[in-house]
Amino acid sequence: MIINGNKLGSIRIKALVYEFVDYEIYRTISNAPLLVVRKNLYDKWISDNLFFSVNPFKTTKIDDVEYYYLTTNKSFQLSPVRFGDALCDKQKAVTFAFTLKQMRKITNISLYDGIYIEEYGYILPTYTSETISDDALFGTYLSAGRIRHFSDGNLATLFLDKEAYIELAKIVGIEIKEKDSAQVAEKEKQSEKFSLAGRPELEKFFNEHIINILNEPERYSRLGIDFPSSVILYGPPGCGKTYAVDKLVDYLGLPKFEINSASIASPYIHDTAKRISGIFESAINAAPSVVVIDEMESYLSNREDSGTSGHHFEEVAEFLRQIQAAQNNKVLIIAMTNMYSKIDPAILRRGRFDHHIEVGLPSQDEIYALLLNVTKKIALEETVDLKVLSEKLNGKTLADVTFIVKEAGLLSGQSGSDYITNEALNKAIEMLPKEEVRRRIGFC
């Protein structure tokens, strides 16, 4: 937590409302929102010239570290855009629409993870990797995350009459659909099959154990399944765990919250546990949502190992509490690790993570499927045989396969060729580190 105590200068603080890596939002004693920003994020706003005529921020020092802050009237909203507001007030909705329109005059940066400062008319980006269209951004915000796109919104859910809905669409420049767009969007989502090139077994698992349940909630509820169970993906580095999860989350279109060393690690006592709690609380508030835990062995290792500190016990215990609460509130948890054997047994037991999927080295058929996918829009020399290439790459990771195609493209370009050649592919293969023969690991 940035502020240790209950005061920032003369401002008395009631509670921490939102906590992120580069900024935090508090509620003051007078119920006014207070935004505190780290210097690195503030400097990006300055360099991108995102303030119009007045910069509303003031500067302060906390433990000799420089921060920037502002407060607004309690009647105005100051919150992350992605958590929405379910405004149900036409004037408030119009204000947000005009703010979005104004921001688009000066920046094309994604604002899904932005901070909406209603009183000053800003939506300031936080420069994360999350990107969605303004159509999806507007729908998510106005419905508090219940609608994926404004143009596909159910008017009753948005608490807007048809005239207000059309007016807002014109302000932001979104073309709305005449049909019952919520039903159309759902049908489109169900007919658009999720695919994962080079990983047919994992693709099948995601479709059957996650996507189908989310697409047909009423049918699965009658069968006693209210929400998908949590999943652990484990296996050697470079085998596509992160890629697979990113593709799934992008397909689902649900709010995503990441837990990794950058988001929760802290040198302060008890602070890591507080950050863990804060991320899960935010995910529950935005549910249905997804929490992605990367490199889980870094903070969920076995508590019985020698050298384990008391703080580590606290962190694992906090995870155990929060995982259960999140699952009860429609939060899908997906964890990844390269060191499955080091994970604490209490985390691994069924009921917390029901599915443990080993994502190992790909088979030759999986390598061939990936090659077909990554080269479908690439110019290949006629003599290039992807079947033969997949044989040469048998035993390599999916990351190696992707590297070889990219490197061969660079080598072909440097030689003056307009096509990727066999010679370039063979040179790229030779550039891979020489390793001992690897054992193929399949799915469990």
Secondary structure, DSSP 8 states (H G I E B T S, - for coil): ----SSEETTEEEEEEEEE-SSEEEEEETTS-EEEEEEHHHHHHHHHTT---S----EEEEETTEEEEEEE--TTS-EEEGGG------HHHHHHHHHHHHHHTTT--S--TT-EEEGGGTEEE----S----HHHHHHHHHTTTS-S-GGG--HHHHT--HHHHHHHHHHHT----SS-HHHHHHHHHHHS----TT-HHHHHHHIIIIIHHHH-HHHHHHTT--S---EEEE-STTSSHHHHHHHHHHHHT--EEEESHHHH--SSTTHHHHHHHHHHHHHHHT-SEEEEE-SGGGTSB-TTSTT--HHHHHHHHHHHHHHHHHHTTTEEEEEEES-GGGB-HHHHSTTT--EEEE--S--HHHHHHHHHHHTTTS-B-TT--HHHHHHHTTT--HHHHHHHHHHHHHHHHHTT-SSB-HHHHHHHHHTS------------
